């Protein structure tokens, strides 16, 4: 292996670890042609995955929805991910996983017997800067015009890309999406509101992605006796909310302080968010402590 190869990020493709510049995928791959595939992003803190098994189970559910056979057992996924992180130097990273149906002649009906394409890469974990938690972000309200199977973590993300682009073009950090007058999520994250101290959470149906961080937030709220309701949340409730949060594997839990150029609550991160932020950081520290003890 040359010095140049050692400097390149190592990726995983179809059973092989190799420098990213050597990774080649056929242009006839159905992931490229049709977006016929699924993906996951798993955050790791000091080598410890944040709910890795939950992410891998969601990957399985997404494949089930598309009738793509899972090429690996969960233990194989875990060992391969661990090896990939080690080959990239460890640390706080996000592991991107993509599985497509495979390579075939371009035709809409999925052929039988294809070999799945499996790709993984590791990136530095780009969690929000501290000022995001201290000052919050701004969002715009948009109609959720994506498809009706948002619970599948599909690589076909054009709807989300366009919504994110529209929000950024307007000078906003993100979009808060509504379908038929009710809150769904953002272009790439889950959303929760707070009113009178109660955390209001849209149900995890086909209209939103069942976020791993979203599920963790709900678990932490219940564990710490924070009032919470899982139900449909009307647009007018969001507009009058005391607090609004966004959450994902890379954003963790962050406050939204402006919606459509109008303040949410006081226009500052609220007290319920600050409680949840502390619970989330405590949870992350517990992961690091387990990792250190294992060493």
C-alpha positions as CSV (number, residue, x, y, z in Angstrom):
1,X,0.0,0.0,0.0
2,X,1.4,3.4,-0.9
3,X,1.7,6.5,1.3
4,X,-1.0,8.2,-0.8
5,X,-3.4,5.3,-0.2
6,X,-2.8,5.5,3.6
7,X,-3.9,9.1,3.6
8,X,-7.2,8.4,1.8
9,X,-10.4,7.7,3.9
10,X,-11.2,4.0,3.9
11,X,-14.7,2.9,2.9
12,X,-16.4,-0.5,2.7
13,X,-17.9,-1.7,-0.5
14,X,-19.3,-5.2,-1.1
15,X,-17.1,-7.0,1.3
16,X,-13.9,-5.0,0.8
17,X,-12.2,-2.2,2.7
18,X,-10.5,0.2,0.3
19,X,-9.6,3.9,-0.2
20,X,-12.6,5.9,-1.2
21,X,-11.1,6.9,-4.6
22,X,-10.9,3.2,-5.5
23,X,-14.5,2.5,-4.7
24,X,-16.5,2.0,-8.0
25,X,-20.2,1.3,-8.4
26,X,-21.9,0.4,-11.7
27,X,-24.0,3.2,-13.3
28,X,-26.7,0.5,-13.7
29,X,-27.0,0.2,-9.9
30,X,-30.7,0.6,-9.1
31,X,-29.7,3.0,-6.3
32,X,-28.3,5.3,-8.9
33,X,-30.9,4.8,-11.5
34,X,-34.1,4.7,-9.4
35,X,-33.1,5.6,-5.8
36,X,-33.9,2.0,-5.1
37,X,-32.2,1.6,-1.8
38,X,-32.1,2.6,1.9
39,X,-29.6,4.1,4.3
40,X,-28.7,4.8,7.9
41,X,-26.4,7.2,9.7
42,X,-25.1,6.0,13.1
43,X,-23.3,8.4,15.5
44,X,-20.4,7.1,17.5
45,X,-19.0,8.9,20.6
46,X,-15.5,7.7,21.6
47,X,-16.0,4.5,19.7
48,X,-19.4,3.8,21.3
49,X,-22.4,3.7,19.0
50,X,-25.5,5.7,20.0
51,X,-28.1,2.9,19.8
52,X,-26.4,1.0,17.0
53,X,-28.7,-1.9,17.2
54,X,-31.8,0.3,17.0
55,X,-30.3,1.9,13.8
56,X,-29.6,-1.5,12.3
57,X,-33.1,-2.7,13.2
58,X,-34.5,0.4,11.4
59,X,-32.3,-0.5,8.4
60,X,-33.9,-3.9,8.4
61,X,-37.4,-2.4,8.6
62,X,-36.6,-0.1,5.6
63,X,-35.3,-3.1,3.6
64,X,-38.4,-5.0,4.5
65,X,-40.6,-2.2,3.1
66,X,-38.7,-2.3,-0.2
67,X,-38.5,-6.1,-0.3
68,X,-34.7,-5.9,-0.3
69,X,-33.1,-8.9,1.4
70,X,-30.7,-8.0,4.2
71,X,-27.3,-9.3,3.1
72,X,-25.8,-9.5,6.6
73,X,-26.8,-10.7,10.1
74,X,-26.8,-7.9,12.7
75,X,-23.6,-9.3,14.2
76,X,-21.8,-9.0,10.9
77,X,-23.0,-5.4,10.5
78,X,-21.6,-4.6,14.0
79,X,-18.2,-6.2,13.4
80,X,-17.8,-4.6,10.0
81,X,-18.8,-1.2,11.3
82,X,-16.3,-1.5,14.2
83,X,-13.5,-2.5,11.8
84,X,-14.3,0.4,9.4
85,X,-14.2,2.9,12.3
86,X,-10.8,1.5,13.5
87,X,-9.4,1.8,9.9
88,X,-10.4,5.4,9.9
89,X,-8.8,6.3,13.3
90,X,-11.8,6.1,15.6
91,X,-13.0,9.1,17.6
92,X,-16.4,10.8,17.3
93,X,-17.8,9.8,13.9
94,X,-20.9,9.2,11.9
95,X,-21.1,5.9,10.0
96,X,-23.1,6.2,6.7
97,X,-24.6,2.9,5.5
98,X,-26.3,2.4,2.1
99,X,-27.9,-0.7,0.7
100,X,-29.3,-0.8,-2.8
101,X,-31.2,-3.6,-4.6
102,X,-28.1,-4.0,-6.9
103,X,-27.2,-3.9,-10.5
104,X,-29.7,-4.7,-13.3
105,X,-30.9,-3.7,-16.7
106,X,-32.9,-0.5,-16.4
107,X,-36.5,-1.5,-16.0
108,X,-39.1,-0.5,-13.4
109,X,-40.0,-4.0,-12.1
110,X,-37.3,-5.2,-9.6
111,X,-35.7,-8.4,-11.0
112,X,-35.3,-11.3,-8.7
113,X,-32.0,-12.7,-7.6
114,X,-29.9,-9.5,-7.5
115,X,-26.9,-9.1,-5.3
116,X,-27.3,-6.1,-3.1
117,X,-24.8,-3.2,-3.2
118,X,-23.5,-2.4,0.3
119,X,-21.5,0.8,0.9
120,X,-20.3,2.3,4.1
121,X,-18.2,5.3,5.0
122,X,-17.1,7.2,8.1
123,X,-17.2,11.0,8.5
124,X,-16.3,13.2,11.5
125,X,-19.4,13.7,13.6
126,X,-20.5,17.2,12.7
127,X,-22.7,17.9,15.8
128,X,-24.0,21.5,16.1
129,X,-21.8,24.2,17.4
130,X,-22.3,25.2,21.0
131,X,-24.0,28.5,20.0
132,X,-26.8,26.5,18.3
133,X,-27.8,25.2,21.7
134,X,-27.4,28.6,23.3
135,X,-29.1,30.7,20.6
136,X,-31.3,28.3,18.6
137,X,-32.1,28.2,14.9
138,X,-34.6,29.8,12.6
139,X,-37.2,27.9,10.4
140,X,-39.8,28.4,7.8
141,X,-43.2,26.7,7.6
142,X,-43.7,24.7,4.4
143,X,-46.2,22.2,3.1
144,X,-45.0,18.6,3.4
145,X,-45.2,17.5,-0.3
146,X,-43.1,14.4,0.0
147,X,-44.4,10.9,-0.6
148,X,-46.6,9.0,1.8
149,X,-44.0,6.5,3.0
150,X,-41.7,8.8,5.0
151,X,-41.2,6.0,7.6
152,X,-38.8,4.4,5.1
153,X,-35.3,5.7,5.3
154,X,-34.9,5.7,1.5
155,X,-32.0,7.1,-0.5
156,X,-34.7,8.8,-2.8
157,X,-34.5,12.1,-1.0
158,X,-35.3,14.6,-3.7
159,X,-38.4,15.9,-1.9
160,X,-36.4,16.6,1.2
161,X,-33.6,18.1,-0.8
162,X,-36.0,20.6,-2.4
163,X,-37.6,21.5,0.9
164,X,-34.2,22.1,2.5
165,X,-33.1,24.1,-0.5
166,X,-36.2,26.3,-0.3
167,X,-35.7,27.0,3.4
168,X,-32.0,27.8,2.9
169,X,-32.8,30.1,-0.1
170,X,-35.1,32.1,2.2
171,X,-32.3,32.5,4.7
172,X,-33.6,29.9,7.2
173,X,-31.8,27.0,8.8
174,X,-34.5,24.5,8.3
175,X,-38.2,23.9,7.4
176,X,-41.0,22.9,9.7
177,X,-43.3,20.8,7.7
178,X,-47.1,20.4,7.8
179,X,-49.4,18.0,6.0
180,X,-53.2,18.7,6.1
181,X,-52.7,21.2,8.9
182,X,-50.7,19.0,11.2
183,X,-47.0,18.9,12.1
184,X,-44.9,16.2,10.6
185,X,-41.1,16.8,10.8
186,X,-38.4,18.9,9.0
187,X,-36.7,18.1,5.8
188,X,-34.2,15.9,7.6
189,X,-35.1,15.7,11.3
190,X,-37.9,15.1,13.7
191,X,-39.7,18.0,15.4
192,X,-41.4,18.3,18.9
193,X,-43.2,21.2,20.4
194,X,-43.7,22.3,24.1
195,X,-46.8,24.0,25.5
196,X,-47.4,24.7,29.2
197,X,-44.5,22.3,30.1
198,X,-45.9,19.4,28.0
199,X,-43.8,18.0,25.2
200,X,-46.0,17.4,22.1
201,X,-44.7,14.7,19.8
202,X,-46.2,13.8,16.4
203,X,-47.0,10.0,16.1
204,X,-44.5,7.8,14.4
205,X,-46.7,6.8,11.5
206,X,-46.0,6.7,7.8
207,X,-45.8,10.5,7.6
208,X,-42.5,10.8,9.5
209,X,-39.3,8.9,10.0
210,X,-39.2,7.0,13.3
211,X,-36.1,8.8,14.4
212,X,-33.7,7.0,16.8
213,X,-32.9,10.3,18.5
214,X,-36.6,11.1,18.6
215,X,-37.3,7.8,20.3
216,X,-34.4,8.4,22.7
217,X,-35.8,11.9,23.5
218,X,-39.2,10.4,24.3
219,X,-37.5,7.7,26.5
220,X,-35.5,10.3,28.4
221,X,-38.6,12.4,29.0
222,X,-40.5,9.5,30.4
223,X,-37.5,8.4,32.5
224,X,-37.2,11.9,34.0
225,X,-41.0,12.4,34.6
226,X,-41.2,15.1,32.0
227,X,-44.9,15.5,30.8
228,X,-45.3,14.2,27.2
229,X,-48.1,13.6,24.7
230,X,-47.8,11.6,21.5
231,X,-50.5,12.8,19.2
232,X,-51.2,14.9,16.1
233,X,-50.1,18.5,16.6
234,X,-52.0,21.2,14.8
235,X,-50.3,24.0,13.0
236,X,-51.9,26.6,15.3
237,X,-50.5,24.8,18.3
238,X,-47.0,25.0,16.8
239,X,-47.4,28.7,16.1
240,X,-48.4,29.3,19.7
241,X,-45.9,26.8,21.2
242,X,-43.6,27.9,24.1
243,X,-40.8,25.9,22.7
244,X,-40.0,24.0,19.5
245,X,-37.2,21.4,19.1
246,X,-35.5,19.7,16.2
247,X,-33.7,16.4,16.6
248,X,-31.6,13.9,14.7
249,X,-28.5,11.7,14.9
250,X,-26.3,14.6,13.9
251,X,-28.3,17.6,15.4
252,X,-29.0,15.8,18.6
253,X,-31.7,17.9,20.2
254,X,-31.6,21.6,19.3
255,X,-34.0,24.6,19.9
256,X,-35.9,26.4,17.2
257,X,-36.4,30.0,18.3
258,X,-37.8,31.6,15.2
259,X,-40.6,30.3,12.9
260,X,-41.5,32.4,9.8
261,X,-39.5,35.3,11.4
262,X,-41.7,35.2,14.5
263,X,-40.3,34.2,17.9
264,X,-41.3,30.8,19.4
265,X,-42.1,31.6,23.1
266,X,-39.6,34.1,24.3
267,X,-37.4,33.7,21.2
268,X,-34.7,32.0,23.4
269,X,-34.1,28.3,24.2
270,X,-36.7,27.4,26.8
271,X,-36.4,25.7,30.2
272,X,-37.8,22.4,29.1
273,X,-35.3,22.2,26.3
274,X,-32.5,23.0,28.8
275,X,-33.7,20.0,30.9
276,X,-33.7,17.7,27.9
277,X,-30.4,19.0,26.6
278,X,-28.8,18.1,30.0
279,X,-30.5,14.6,30.0
280,X,-29.2,14.0,26.5
281,X,-25.6,15.0,27.4
282,X,-25.7,12.8,30.5
283,X,-26.8,9.9,28.2
284,X,-23.8,10.6,25.9
285,X,-21.4,10.7,28.8
286,X,-22.8,7.3,30.0
287,X,-21.8,5.9,26.6
288,X,-18.2,7.3,26.9
289,X,-18.0,5.8,30.5
290,X,-19.0,2.4,29.2
291,X,-16.5,2.6,26.4
292,X,-13.7,3.7,28.8
293,X,-14.6,0.8,31.2
294,X,-14.4,-1.7,28.4
295,X,-10.8,-0.6,27.7
